[in-house]
């Protein structure tokens, strides 16, 4: 509330906040003990981040044929990623923007429109060619 007792609005007359305290984001019927569950943490050990491209390229290696990557991109991004994948064998793997390509691997990549794409979006197809 404002100092004069009015609810702030965005100019449309509608309040920024609904009735109630600003910090009260609980749902009706919530209880304090519903917000946590007792449990032991996972065992200690090395944790490996599994990025989208690491998982996608592992699957493409197993397929040994063209596969469509199940993610949508703008034309500029799709073109850049496909180019990075095609030229990855010429670059140090530590400097690649696409994670999951192993040293000495060759890949083919294409980008374009697919029937699954929303308008203005593009997909990337990749194919594992093997070691250099």
Secondary structure, 3 states (H helix, E strand, C coil): CCCCCCCCECCCCCECCCCCCCCCCCCCCCCHHHCCCCCCCCCCCCCCCCCHHHHHHHHHHHHCCCEECCCCECHHHHHHHHHHHHCHHHCCHHHCCCCCCCCCEEEEEEEECCCCCCCCCEEEEEEEEEEC
